[in-house]
Structures are given as structure tokens and as C-alpha cells.
Amino acid sequence: MAVMAIALNISLSASAPAVLSPDALHAYTDRFAEEDRWYFQVGTDAEVSQVNKGVYGGQFVKNAQAFDWLKENVPLFDAPDTVLLRTYYFRWWTFRKHIKNIGTTQSPSFVITEFIDPVDWSDGSTNTIAAPLGHHIYEGRWLLDAKIVKDYESYWLKNAIANPRRYSAWLADAVFASYLVHQDTAHVLDLLLSNANRLNLVKNWSGWNHASSAPGGAAQQAYYNAVIHLFWQNTDRDAMENSLTGDGYKPSLNAYLYGDAKATAQMFRLAAKAEPGNAAAHLQNAGKFDSTARVIKKAVQDLSWDPGKNFFMNGYYANSVFSRAAKREEVGFTPWSFGLPDDGGAVDYDKAWQNTVNAASVFKSAYGLTSGAQNESGFNPGAAGDCCRWDGPIWPFATSLTLKGFANLLHDYQQTYVTKADYYQALSAFAAGHQITLSRGGRTRSISWIDESMTANTGQWVRILFNGDTTKPRGYAYNHSTFNDLIISDLIGLRPRGDDTVEVNPLVPDDWRFFALDNVSYHGKILAIIWDQDGTKYGLGQGLQILVNGKPVARSAALKKLIVRLNAQPMAAFGPAHRQGAVSTMKYSGRRILIRLPGAGHSEWVDAGGKSFHEGKSQP
């Protein structure tokens, strides 16, 4: 038979998905919109947006416009785990509902809310709450429209009614995490240094040292104890109202502020590069914040760590004596969320994970990770309508922090206590919980759902209603955690960095034959990360690949860490066998051509860009 060759002209826009079609996203948005209409018992998307105050259908982006907006703004994802996939798109569906324009139509300015309905403990007209701001920024950093998350970061330091210290939060850490994706140095330096702002990140840090309602600290109760070098916090202001151990020197806030100190030091190093004339002063400040981070780290490891329980504990200080709480709480994992514990030192802090997240009756339950250890006295699994318990129920806020720490442990630490299979099991339980079974109009069904907390013994969402009104569920589309950042930066393993490098280190199960993450905005480029075990799923060859603006820059036959420069020379579109000009059989199907290579043991679909091909020698 005649050997056919192809004249390929693969031209991918820098802003177009390289592999995945938005069709799957469209199917999910149709599904979620229908679920909303059924829940509120209305016939149209417009009617959903007329319920109560008109916010349930979205604030800036309404349900009817959701698909068009999401396809331009979120990374696309594909995986063999259909529950994980549904939850990924559902979380973008709900996150979008919380984007609120507090500016004008002509000059929008965006914030991100926790509750859809206004609540009394928010910052007034904006309905913003500081407690989940770190989660919001980590999640929102993956939006292609970076203005939304940058406006939100600016809000906390510039808006007259914003209170970033009303609750425990990790603002500086989150701002720097966002920078690692978008690399807007001018924006970061404005937030770090500008005295024209109501606050900057340095002033906000100083505010944590005192229980003060100075700018940004209305109702703040946290303060720094200079004797023991730890921060004290009221358990309610730690966003964990009814906890097992009450107020104290908690691992949570101290880990957050350790992360803030580290991030602030890094931002001062950015300032030194951007402003050479002030480099010496900026580097001196970087050193001060590095030193502060080391002091907090030492105090957490020396005082909060209980060597008998092998766990980070809440603590108390009275009469010049520091004592630790007796009961383990999920916040004991939070130090790993910010990379605080030493690895490989004299104390094996990683033992905290042994037989806890991966063993029943401690923190692992059939429905997820519990906020208190199940074998501690006083553990309470929670009950329907029982508000704000942190002594047992499952909270997405805490789960996503623990899973972030879990992934950091697997990525950055040398330990043998837990595996990526344990991690995936915990992540899968979190994903599976994103549904609820309800009755409406004579029909009972399960729909996608995220709320405040879940009972640990039955896996039911603890639904709090405004005045018992089922049309006003307080936790509807609740935005108090991350999920998609866990998928992108942890499971798929895109580890944002400050240099001009892409690092991918997947934690996916070994039996996954494929996955794809596409249309990811990173350092001004569009990334795609693809795993195709046999090359038949996506038609771009076998193995793990990183594509930058549609062009492959790194490949591996196995699932392993890949590190490559963003400006690396694109790799050949075909493998070595293609470049030898050997093609045995081909099949044309629309925009793709199936090439079967003699002796290669596999076939590859190649995107022909809609161009024609002709007989003759192959042209790689």
C-alpha cells in the first residue's frame, strides 16, 4: 500500500485548551442549574435568581451565564474518577456564585463571600468574612481572570470596612501563593509596602501582636505572648466555636502566622529585586521576618508538640507555666499545611500522621476526617441543625487544610507513615460528601451540595436554616474551604514556584490510565498536564506530558516528577519512530489522524488542525 504522509499545521492559541473540550463542563453546568431549579421549585434560571434576595443563582455571574463565564475562566479537568470530576466542576459552579462586584458596572471591584445570604458577623455591606480568605485566594488563584483574586486581596488592606484580623487568617501566605501563579510583582509590592493603603501586609502583621481593633482588627482577640513566642486566640475567633479544648495557643493560628512570616520575607526579597536602590533595606526586612518565622517554628515544636501523644496540641499559659491540652484536634495537622515541622530532625514530628488519618476511630471516618479525635472523651459527632460544633463533626474548612498538609507531607517530607493511597482515600471521602438527599414536590433525590459541617456518624450535612425557612439554607453553596486547589496543586501536582519553571509531581493512584488538566494560567502561559498510559485517550502519545501554550516541553513514560523551564524548546510533536519517517497505517477522523507505528507497539492520534494530508513521505 502507498505510504501516506501528513502536512500538519498544529496551531493552538495561547489561551485555548490544548486537549480538553468544554463540552464536559457544559454538561455539568446544565446538571447543576437543573438541580438548583429543582431545589427551589422554579422553572427557570432567572427565577432561581429571584428567590429571597436574588443571590442564590450567583451574584456577579448568574446561573444562565455560568457556562460561558466558566469556560473562559477555569482550568478543565478529566479523570477516571467520576465523583472527583463532578465535585471539581461543582466547586467551580459554587465558587462562581460567591464572586461579588462591590464596584460599578463600568469599574468593577470584586470580593469573594463565604455565605450567599448576608450574615451579621460579616464586614457589613460586602458580606465578607476573614476566616476563609486564605481558602478563597488559594482557590481563586487558578481563575484565568486574575483581576478577581487580586481585587479580593486588595480589599482586605484597602477597604474601610475590611477586617482581616477579626478571625484567624493567613493573608500574606495566600497573597504570595497567588503571586506564584500569576507573578504580578507590582501588585504584591503595593500590598506589602504601600503607605497609601489603609493597611499593608507589614502593618497587618504588626496588628496581630496586640488584641486591638486598630485598622483591620475590629473584634480581634488574638495577641502575641512575647514570653513563650506564641499567639493566643479565642476559639470562636479561630472560626472553631465549640471545640474540644477551648481558647488557647492553638496550632492553627500559629501555623498561619508562621506561613505569613515566611511569605512576607519572600515578598521583601521580591522588593529587593524590583527596587535595587532599596535592596539593602528590603533584604534586612526579609531577614527579620525569616527570624520571626524561626522563632514561631521553634515555639510550636518545643511547646505545642506533645511527645507522648506524638501530636501538636492546643496549649495554655498561666502563672508562668505552659501546659498542653489533653485532647487531640484536627488542627494538630495544620502545621504541615504551611511547611512548619522539621523533617528528619531529632524529633519525628511526622508520627502525627501514623494511624490517625488512615485509621478508623481516630480522625478517619466513613464520611471524612473528623474535627476532633473520635477516641477522645467529649467527642461529639454532631446532629442535624446543631450549629457550630468543632468537637467532632466533619468541616470542609478543616478537611481542606488537613489535605493540604497531607499533600505537603507526601511531596516535601521523607516519611513512611502514610502513602498517596491514604491521601487519595481521604480526598475521595471529601469529594463523595458533596451531595445531599432531599424531598421536593413529591420527589426525593440526591443533588450536589456543599454546606458548613457534616455529622461524623451518619454523613449528613448539618443544615442550618434562617428561621426554619427551607428556601433560606444558611450554608447553601457554602464557600469556606478549598477543593479545586487540592486537585490542581496537590493531586495533579502542579507545584507553583517563583522561578521560571514548571514542576509537576502527581499523587494520583497508580491504576489511573489517564488524566488531563488543561487551560491552566501559569506565569502568563497556558499549561496542560496530561497522563495517557497507552496513548489512546488523548491522542498525543503515551505517558506524562507538560504542554506550554499547546506545545509539549516535557515527557515521561512513567508517572513521576517533571521539572522543566517554561521557555524550554518545544519537543518534537512525534516520538523517535515518527522522525524516522516510518508510518505503516493511518486512519483519518475529522481533525485527527491515527498513526500506527511499526514495531512501536502503540498508535497515536495527531491533531491535524483541520488541514489536508497527502500521499508521500512522512513529514515530522
Phi, psi and omega per residue, in radians:
M1 nan 2.702 3.131
A2 -1.219 2.460 3.077
V3 -1.470 2.215 -3.108
M4 -1.726 2.493 3.090
A5 -2.139 2.933 -3.002
I6 -2.242 2.335 2.958
A7 -1.719 1.730 -3.052
L8 -1.672 2.401 3.033
N9 -2.308 1.416 -3.083
I10 -1.468 1.858 -3.127
S11 -2.141 1.912 -3.134
L12 -1.925 2.252 3.056
S13 -1.080 2.559 3.122
A14 -1.118 -0.251 -3.099
S15 -1.988 0.167 -3.102
A16 -1.806 2.542 3.026
P17 -1.012 2.435 -3.105
A18 -1.486 -0.473 -2.977
V19 -2.258 -0.850 -2.964
L20 -1.604 2.486 3.031
S21 -1.558 2.594 3.060
P22 -1.300 0.104 -3.116
D23 -1.042 -0.706 3.133
A24 -1.119 -0.745 3.060
L25 -0.987 -0.758 -3.122
H26 -1.071 -0.732 3.128
A27 -1.086 -0.682 3.131
Y28 -1.233 -0.720 3.129
T29 -1.140 -0.624 3.048
D30 -1.080 -0.749 -3.129
R31 -1.114 -0.822 -3.084
F32 -1.197 -0.607 3.091
A33 -1.134 -0.725 3.108
E34 -1.127 -0.685 3.110
E35 -1.093 -0.693 3.077
D36 -1.078 -0.787 -3.127
R37 -1.093 -0.714 3.132
W38 -1.158 -0.758 -3.100
Y39 -1.050 -0.753 -3.108
F40 -1.594 0.021 3.078
Q41 0.943 0.908 3.066
V42 -2.246 2.929 -3.020
G43 -1.701 -0.324 -3.042
T44 -2.364 2.812 3.066
D45 -1.099 -0.634 3.132
A46 -1.084 -0.631 3.130
E47 -1.215 -0.567 3.043
V48 -1.014 -0.697 -3.114
S49 -1.372 0.044 3.062
Q50 -1.843 -0.130 3.133
V51 -1.172 2.372 3.088
N52 0.914 -2.069 -3.090
K53 -1.624 0.172 3.081
G54 1.377 0.346 -3.060
V55 -1.821 -0.253 -3.029
Y56 -1.168 -0.440 3.097
G57 -1.561 0.224 -3.118
G58 1.889 2.640 -3.087
Q59 -1.702 -1.164 3.103
F60 -1.447 -0.702 -3.140
V61 -2.000 2.005 -3.112
K62 -1.407 2.859 -3.125
N63 -0.938 -0.729 -3.079
A64 -1.113 -0.477 -3.138
Q65 -1.750 0.038 -2.973
A66 -1.070 -0.800 -3.096
F67 -1.078 -0.842 -3.104
D68 -1.048 -0.647 -3.128
W69 -1.310 -0.779 -3.084
L70 -1.139 -0.683 -3.086
K71 -1.142 -0.386 3.097
E72 -1.606 -0.142 -2.925
N73 -2.267 -0.188 -3.088
V74 -2.157 2.597 3.020
P75 -1.122 2.494 3.084
L76 -1.584 2.588 -3.028
F77 -2.405 2.496 3.050
D78 -2.464 2.447 -3.118
A79 -2.827 2.776 3.120
P80 -1.297 -0.250 -3.135
D81 -1.518 1.787 -3.037
T82 -1.224 -0.503 3.091
V83 -1.207 -0.763 3.093
L84 -1.073 -0.725 -3.108
L85 -1.135 -0.823 3.117
R86 -1.054 -0.755 -3.100
T87 -1.159 -0.673 3.097
Y88 -0.975 -0.898 -3.106
Y89 -1.261 -0.573 3.080
F90 -1.102 -0.702 -3.127
R91 -1.188 -0.559 3.000
W92 -1.217 -0.638 3.091
W93 -1.017 -0.806 -3.109
T94 -1.354 -0.648 3.119
F95 -1.017 -0.731 3.127
R96 -1.023 -0.576 -3.134
K97 -1.144 -0.402 -3.049
H98 -1.634 -0.013 3.082
I99 -1.369 2.101 -3.025
K100 -2.161 2.292 3.099
N101 -1.589 1.966 3.095
I102 -1.764 0.107 3.055
G103 -1.692 -2.409 3.114
T104 -2.082 2.990 3.088
T105 -1.094 -0.693 -3.124
Q106 -1.317 -0.565 -3.105
S107 -2.335 1.340 -3.067
P108 -1.212 2.623 3.045
S109 -2.466 2.180 -2.891
F110 -1.879 2.521 2.912
V111 -2.242 2.980 3.115
I112 -2.202 2.286 -3.047
T113 -1.776 2.831 3.070
E114 -1.640 -0.855 3.098
F115 -1.804 2.459 3.034
I116 -1.170 -0.848 3.102
D117 -1.386 2.563 3.043
P118 -1.069 2.467 3.093
V119 -2.234 2.686 -3.018
D120 -1.180 -0.437 -3.065
W121 -1.633 0.234 3.089
S122 -1.557 3.102 3.092
D123 -1.469 1.085 2.987
G124 1.101 -2.288 -2.960
S125 -1.135 -0.424 3.141
T126 -1.382 -0.339 -3.102
N127 1.046 0.455 3.112
T128 -1.556 2.642 3.121
I129 -2.394 2.354 -3.021
A130 -1.237 -0.514 -2.973
A131 -0.886 -0.822 -3.096
P132 -1.674 0.228 -3.035
L133 -1.015 -0.628 3.102
G134 -1.107 -0.743 3.075
H135 -1.072 -0.769 -3.124
H136 -1.042 -0.754 -3.079
I137 -1.257 -0.732 3.092
Y138 -1.054 -0.715 3.118
E139 -1.249 -0.825 -3.053
G140 -1.225 -0.306 -3.142
R141 -1.113 -0.307 -3.136
W142 -1.572 -0.047 3.020
L143 -1.164 2.438 3.119
L144 -1.189 -0.551 3.057
D145 -1.465 1.648 -3.062
A146 -1.207 -0.270 -3.126
K147 -1.034 -0.606 -3.061
I148 -1.094 -0.903 -3.091
V149 -1.276 -0.565 3.123
K150 -1.214 -0.668 3.033
D151 -1.047 -0.738 -3.114
Y152 -1.148 -0.728 3.065
E153 -1.056 -0.762 -3.140
S154 -1.134 -0.642 -3.133
Y155 -0.919 -0.777 -3.032
W156 -1.141 -0.361 -3.115
L157 -1.901 -0.295 -3.012
K158 -1.974 -0.519 -3.046
N159 -1.352 2.420 -3.022
A160 -1.149 -0.388 -3.103
I161 -1.833 0.060 -3.106
A162 -1.348 2.443 3.136
N163 -2.294 1.451 -3.070
P164 -1.230 -0.130 3.119
R165 -2.017 0.210 3.075
R166 -1.091 -0.606 3.060
Y167 -2.223 2.813 3.003
S168 -0.973 2.426 -3.110
A169 -2.808 2.886 -3.131
W170 -2.232 1.157 -3.020
L171 -1.178 -0.919 -3.081
A172 -1.084 -0.744 3.097
D173 -1.001 -0.777 -3.097
A174 -1.211 -0.682 3.105
V175 -1.047 -0.760 -3.141
F176 -1.217 -0.639 3.066
A177 -1.061 -0.669 3.090
S178 -1.170 -0.721 3.088
Y179 -1.012 -0.670 -3.109
L180 -1.093 -0.336 3.074
V181 -1.617 -0.831 -2.990
H182 -1.732 -0.401 3.075
Q183 0.938 0.903 3.033
D184 -1.743 1.594 -3.055
T185 -1.138 -0.726 -3.113
A186 -1.047 -0.719 3.123
H187 -1.100 -0.786 -3.131
V188 -1.101 -0.756 -3.111
L189 -1.192 -0.571 3.052
D190 -1.078 -0.780 -3.136
L191 -1.241 -0.533 -3.095
L192 -1.335 -0.730 -2.855
L193 -2.112 -0.434 -2.926
S194 -1.073 2.191 3.047
N195 -1.501 -0.084 3.064
A196 -1.349 -0.353 3.108
N197 -1.346 2.716 3.033
R198 -0.996 -0.714 3.068
L199 -2.361 2.770 2.799
N200 -2.226 3.082 -3.043
L201 -1.132 -0.529 3.106
V202 -1.211 -0.798 3.114
K203 -1.130 -0.658 3.129
N204 -1.142 -0.669 3.063
W205 -1.044 -0.812 -3.133
S206 -1.036 -0.594 -3.133
G207 -1.113 -0.463 3.120
W208 -1.198 -0.330 -3.063
N209 -1.276 -0.279 -3.054
H210 -2.329 2.478 2.993
A211 -1.265 1.600 -2.932
S212 -2.444 2.584 3.026
S213 -1.808 0.462 2.978
A214 -1.008 2.945 -3.040
P215 -0.746 2.184 3.123
G216 1.579 -0.065 -3.037
G217 -2.144 0.492 3.090
A218 -1.005 2.260 -3.123
A219 1.188 0.212 3.097
Q220 -1.156 2.374 3.070
Q221 -2.105 -0.249 -3.134
A222 -1.164 2.602 3.041
Y223 -2.700 2.875 -3.108
Y224 -1.753 2.292 3.057
N225 -1.711 1.863 -3.049
A226 -1.254 -0.218 3.113
V227 -1.354 -0.802 -3.093
I228 -1.815 -0.087 3.052
H229 1.114 0.635 3.054
L230 -2.257 2.747 3.092
F231 -1.688 2.362 3.067
W232 -1.671 2.566 3.085
Q233 -2.567 2.486 2.980
N234 -1.210 2.392 -3.038
T235 -1.114 -0.565 3.076
D236 -1.153 -0.753 3.140
R237 -1.263 -0.252 3.017
D238 -1.465 0.091 -3.136
A239 1.146 0.478 -3.139
M240 -2.390 1.312 -2.822
E241 -1.018 -1.058 -3.065
N242 -1.859 1.469 -3.049
S243 -1.717 2.988 3.135
L244 -1.198 -0.521 -2.971
T245 -2.112 -0.005 3.025
G246 1.292 -2.759 -3.133
D247 -1.164 2.813 3.062
G248 2.742 -2.921 3.114
Y249 -1.587 1.507 -2.906
K250 -1.479 2.538 3.038
P251 -1.057 -0.478 -3.082
S252 -1.117 -1.160 -3.084
L253 -1.056 -0.682 -3.129
N254 -1.164 -0.597 3.042
A255 -1.206 -0.737 3.114
Y256 -0.983 -0.828 -3.027
L257 -1.356 -0.449 2.920
Y258 -1.051 -0.823 3.097
G259 -1.057 -0.704 3.108
D260 -1.097 -0.745 -3.129
A261 -1.120 -0.785 3.101
K262 -1.043 -0.792 -3.108
A263 -1.151 -0.683 3.135
T264 -1.117 -0.687 3.054
A265 -1.038 -0.757 3.130
Q266 -1.121 -0.672 3.137
M267 -1.201 -0.586 3.042
F268 -1.152 -0.566 3.062
R269 -1.177 -0.649 3.023
L270 -1.060 -0.748 3.136
A271 -1.068 -0.674 -3.139
A272 -1.089 -0.675 3.113
K273 -1.260 -0.648 -3.078
A274 -1.354 -0.476 -3.086
E275 -2.221 1.349 -3.074
P276 -0.969 -0.564 -3.135
G277 -1.141 -0.426 3.125
N278 -1.952 0.308 -3.019
A279 -1.049 -0.728 -3.090
A280 -1.064 -0.785 -3.140
A281 -1.155 -0.720 3.141
H282 -1.124 -0.729 3.132
L283 -1.182 -0.583 3.064
Q284 -1.105 -0.749 3.101
N285 -1.155 -0.641 3.071
A286 -1.047 -0.741 3.112
G287 -1.103 -0.659 3.124
K288 -1.118 -0.746 -3.129
F289 -1.269 -0.576 3.017
D290 -1.051 -0.764 3.133
S291 -1.106 -0.725 3.104
T292 -1.071 -0.749 3.116
A293 -1.069 -0.712 3.131
R294 -1.122 -0.660 3.126
V295 -1.131 -0.794 3.117
I296 -1.107 -0.785 3.141
K297 -0.990 -0.822 -3.130
K298 -1.087 -0.727 -3.133
A299 -1.150 -0.732 3.118
V300 -1.096 -0.768 -3.103
Q301 -1.262 -0.625 -3.120
D302 -1.363 -0.662 -3.006
L303 -1.817 -0.797 -3.054
S304 -1.321 -0.441 -3.119
W305 -1.323 2.212 3.086
D306 -1.775 1.885 -3.077
P307 -1.184 -0.369 3.096
G308 -1.348 -0.691 -3.132
K309 -1.615 -0.190 -3.077
N310 0.928 0.978 -3.057
F311 -2.787 2.630 3.013
F312 -1.460 2.224 -2.984
M313 -2.088 2.722 2.907
N314 -1.093 2.690 -3.110
G315 -2.447 2.878 -3.110
Y316 -2.321 2.669 3.132
Y317 -2.374 2.043 3.139
A318 -2.601 2.430 3.128
N319 0.937 0.717 3.092
S320 1.132 0.373 3.136
V321 -2.182 2.273 3.065
F322 -1.678 2.303 3.092
S323 -2.299 2.654 -3.128
R324 -1.776 2.580 3.043
A325 -1.129 2.766 -3.065
A326 -1.612 -0.254 -2.989
K327 -1.975 2.419 -3.128
R328 -1.461 2.374 3.094
E329 -2.193 2.759 -3.071
E330 -1.053 -0.436 3.129
V331 -1.079 -0.242 3.078
G332 -1.137 -0.261 3.066
F333 -1.559 -0.245 -3.007
T334 -1.046 -0.583 3.116
P335 -0.919 -0.588 3.121
W336 -1.251 -0.402 3.109
S337 -1.101 -0.377 -3.109
F338 -2.106 0.270 3.070
G339 1.123 0.544 -3.052
L340 -1.340 -0.857 -2.986
P341 -1.143 2.510 3.006
D342 -1.124 2.645 3.085
D343 -2.030 2.189 3.049
G344 1.396 0.313 3.122
G345 -1.549 -2.837 -3.115
A346 -1.156 -0.529 3.122
V347 -1.847 2.282 -3.130
D348 -1.607 1.434 -3.110
Y349 -1.122 -0.461 -3.095
D350 -1.107 -0.211 3.077
K351 -1.077 -0.315 3.096
A352 -0.984 -0.468 -3.085
W353 -1.541 -0.185 -3.070
Q354 -1.281 2.144 3.089
N355 0.954 0.633 3.090
T356 -2.162 -1.119 3.095
V357 -1.339 -0.319 -3.102
N358 -2.010 0.315 3.129
A359 -2.281 2.277 3.134
A360 -1.074 2.621 3.057
S361 1.315 0.173 2.966
V362 -1.979 -1.641 3.034
F363 -1.830 -0.350 3.138
K364 -1.416 2.325 3.002
S365 -2.311 3.032 3.133
A366 -1.116 -0.318 -3.030
Y367 -2.003 -0.003 3.130
G368 2.449 -2.952 -3.087
L369 -1.554 2.269 -3.059
T370 -1.527 2.637 -3.073
S371 -1.304 -0.364 3.014
G372 -2.240 2.654 3.113
A373 -1.153 2.321 -3.034
Q374 -1.201 -0.353 -3.134
N375 -1.713 0.294 3.037
E376 -1.691 2.519 3.073
S377 -1.120 2.484 -3.115
G378 1.582 -0.081 3.089
F379 -1.024 2.315 -3.116
N380 -2.264 2.044 -3.076
P381 -1.246 -0.247 -3.119
G382 1.587 2.886 -3.140
A383 -2.600 2.768 -3.135
A384 -0.951 2.289 3.098
G385 1.381 0.023 -3.086
D386 -1.595 1.804 -2.935
C387 -1.349 2.448 2.733
C388 1.150 0.597 3.092
R389 -1.616 2.251 3.083
W390 -2.064 0.430 3.135
D391 -1.827 0.363 3.112
G392 2.920 -0.809 -3.081
P393 -0.970 2.791 -3.133
I394 -1.522 2.152 -3.140
W395 -2.023 2.129 3.055
P396 -0.960 -0.599 3.101
F397 -0.944 -0.888 -3.109
A398 -1.309 -0.655 -3.135
T399 -1.027 -0.786 -3.092
S400 -1.209 -0.583 3.031
L401 -1.144 -0.766 3.139
T402 -1.114 -0.735 3.124
L403 -1.155 -0.581 3.043
K404 -1.111 -0.793 3.089
G405 -1.105 -0.675 3.123
F406 -1.045 -0.832 3.141
A407 -1.134 -0.721 3.088
N408 -1.047 -0.692 3.112
L409 -1.035 -0.778 -3.113
L410 -1.263 -0.615 -3.115
H411 -1.368 -0.686 -2.860
D412 -2.032 -0.134 -3.050
Y413 -2.070 2.685 3.042
Q414 -1.760 1.860 -3.102
Q415 -2.661 2.874 -3.101
T416 -2.216 0.229 -3.007
Y417 -1.496 -0.540 -3.134
V418 -2.386 2.783 -3.084
T419 -2.185 2.998 3.088
K420 -1.177 -0.405 3.041
A421 -1.166 -0.686 3.059
D422 -1.098 -0.751 3.121
Y423 -1.058 -0.822 -3.101
Y424 -1.109 -0.633 3.110
Q425 -1.102 -0.736 3.123
A426 -1.189 -0.720 3.101
L427 -1.119 -0.695 -3.140
S428 -1.143 -0.677 3.088
A429 -1.104 -0.700 3.091
F430 -1.061 -0.806 -3.134
A431 -1.109 -0.771 -3.079
A432 -1.097 -0.447 -3.131
G433 -1.276 -0.150 -3.075
H434 -1.415 0.965 3.045
Q435 -2.749 2.838 3.135
I436 -2.573 2.577 3.080
T437 -1.849 2.136 -3.065
L438 -2.368 2.846 3.057
S439 -2.014 2.332 3.101
R440 -2.579 2.357 3.022
G441 0.937 0.654 3.117
G442 1.393 0.159 -3.134
R443 -2.213 2.425 3.065
T444 -1.955 2.319 -3.130
R445 -2.734 2.876 3.038
S446 -1.727 2.374 3.096
I447 -2.302 2.865 3.114
S448 -1.184 2.489 -3.006
W449 -2.780 2.524 2.923
I450 -2.437 2.375 -3.038
D451 -2.470 -2.894 -3.048
E452 -1.298 -0.968 -3.087
S453 -2.620 2.912 -3.054
M454 -2.315 2.487 3.094
T455 -1.161 2.445 -3.068
A456 -1.367 -0.365 -3.060
N457 -1.749 -0.346 -3.121
T458 -2.163 -0.212 -3.136
G459 1.219 0.451 3.115
Q460 -1.700 2.425 3.076
W461 -1.163 2.344 3.111
V462 -1.454 1.574 -3.018
R463 -1.492 2.158 3.082
I464 -1.823 2.180 -3.111
L465 -1.860 2.501 3.015
F466 -1.252 1.933 3.119
N467 0.964 0.551 3.112
G468 1.280 0.137 -3.069
D469 -1.460 1.977 -3.094
T470 -1.194 -0.245 3.063
T471 -1.495 -0.027 3.137
K472 -2.280 1.138 3.116
P473 -1.300 2.096 -3.011
R474 -1.032 -0.666 -3.088
G475 -1.636 0.277 -3.130
Y476 -1.023 2.248 3.133
A477 0.930 0.655 -2.988
Y478 -1.018 2.335 -3.022
N479 -2.072 1.327 -2.977
H480 -2.334 0.349 -3.055
S481 -2.805 3.044 2.960
T482 -1.891 2.793 2.905
F483 -2.512 -0.874 -3.037
N484 -1.237 -0.530 3.013
D485 -1.104 -0.610 3.093
L486 -1.129 -0.644 3.103
I487 -1.200 -0.855 -2.995
I488 -1.259 -0.935 -2.994
S489 -1.584 -0.248 -3.073
D490 -2.000 -1.042 -3.111
L491 -1.171 -0.949 3.074
I492 -1.266 -0.546 2.953
G493 1.543 0.481 3.007
L494 -1.350 1.808 -3.021
R495 -1.700 1.735 -3.065
P496 -1.005 2.455 -3.098
R497 -2.329 2.811 -3.137
G498 -1.495 -0.304 3.128
D499 -1.593 -3.119 -3.049
D500 -1.515 0.995 -2.984
T501 -2.388 2.551 2.990
V502 -1.874 2.221 3.060
E503 -2.112 2.200 3.133
V504 -2.228 2.197 -3.127
N505 -2.455 1.491 -3.001
P506 -1.160 2.532 2.997
L507 -1.934 0.345 -3.072
V508 -1.221 2.737 3.119
P509 -1.047 2.596 -3.119
D510 -1.125 -0.402 -3.096
D511 -1.592 0.075 3.036
W512 -1.219 2.163 3.103
R513 -1.460 -0.344 -3.087
F514 -2.775 2.757 2.822
F515 -2.866 2.794 3.043
A516 -2.590 2.380 2.966
L517 -2.141 2.138 -2.957
D518 -2.351 2.783 3.086
N519 1.096 0.762 -3.131
V520 -1.717 2.101 3.093
S521 -1.412 2.166 -3.086
Y522 -2.635 2.053 3.126
H523 0.919 0.669 3.100
G524 1.398 0.063 3.096
K525 -1.994 2.962 3.036
I526 -1.963 2.115 -3.093
L527 -1.798 2.640 2.883
A528 -2.326 2.399 3.108
I529 -2.141 2.132 -2.966
I530 -2.263 2.336 2.941
W531 -2.129 2.089 3.131
D532 -2.377 1.735 -2.948
Q533 -1.028 -0.761 -3.101
D534 -1.973 0.058 3.071
G535 1.446 0.050 -3.064
T536 -1.684 -0.229 -3.056
K537 -1.371 -0.852 -3.041
Y538 -1.968 -0.157 3.052
G539 1.271 0.376 3.131
L540 -2.023 0.292 3.132
G541 1.818 3.026 -3.089
Q542 -1.533 2.666 2.960
G543 1.688 -2.886 -3.129
L544 -1.671 2.329 -3.123
Q545 -2.390 2.590 2.938
I546 -1.998 2.215 3.067
L547 -1.964 2.363 3.048
V548 -2.019 2.099 -3.066
N549 0.867 0.728 3.037
G550 1.507 -0.039 -3.067
K551 -2.040 2.327 -3.107
P552 -1.207 2.326 3.120
V553 -2.137 -0.218 3.114
A554 -2.704 2.513 3.134
R555 -2.484 2.656 2.991
S556 -2.581 2.418 3.091
A557 -1.237 -0.385 -3.097
A558 -2.003 2.815 3.032
L559 -1.326 1.795 -3.128
K560 -2.691 3.019 -3.137
K561 -1.137 2.330 3.021
L562 -2.120 2.346 3.056
I563 -2.282 2.223 -3.090
V564 -2.596 2.590 3.067
R565 -1.217 2.459 3.133
L566 -1.060 -0.583 -3.120
N567 -1.694 0.397 3.115
A568 -1.085 2.591 3.095
Q569 -1.057 2.222 3.117
P570 -0.989 2.475 3.098
M571 -1.352 2.792 3.086
A572 -1.014 2.500 -3.109
A573 -1.143 -0.383 -3.111
F574 -2.093 2.805 3.054
G575 -1.289 3.102 -3.094
P576 -0.978 -0.653 -3.112
A577 -1.100 -0.595 3.115
H578 -1.154 -0.739 -3.055
R579 -1.177 -0.319 3.078
Q580 -1.383 -0.091 3.077
G581 1.434 0.290 -3.087
A582 -1.756 1.981 3.074
V583 -2.320 2.161 -3.082
S584 -1.659 -0.815 3.133
T585 -2.455 2.621 3.123
M586 -2.477 2.647 3.105
K587 -2.390 2.227 -3.107
Y588 -1.684 2.319 3.135
S589 -2.506 1.670 3.125
G590 1.133 -2.009 -3.095
R591 -1.662 0.066 -3.059
R592 -2.244 2.647 -3.124
I593 -2.153 2.252 3.090
L594 -1.592 2.075 -3.117
I595 -1.910 2.143 3.102
R596 -1.833 2.129 -3.035
L597 -1.707 2.277 3.112
P598 -1.159 2.257 3.079
G599 1.376 -0.125 -3.088
A600 -1.490 -0.376 3.087
G601 1.340 0.227 3.109
H602 -2.742 2.936 3.067
S603 -2.091 2.752 3.098
E604 -2.362 2.321 2.962
W605 -1.520 2.307 -3.138
V606 -2.103 2.272 3.120
D607 -1.224 2.092 -3.113
A608 -1.605 0.074 3.098
G609 1.061 0.334 3.141
G610 1.388 0.044 -3.099
K611 -1.446 2.774 3.120
S612 -1.398 2.876 3.056
F613 -2.368 2.799 -3.040
H614 -2.422 2.940 3.137
E615 -1.317 2.701 3.127
G616 2.420 -2.849 3.138
K617 -1.296 2.618 3.103
S618 -1.178 2.546 -3.119
Q619 -2.188 1.621 -3.079
P620 -1.115 nan nan
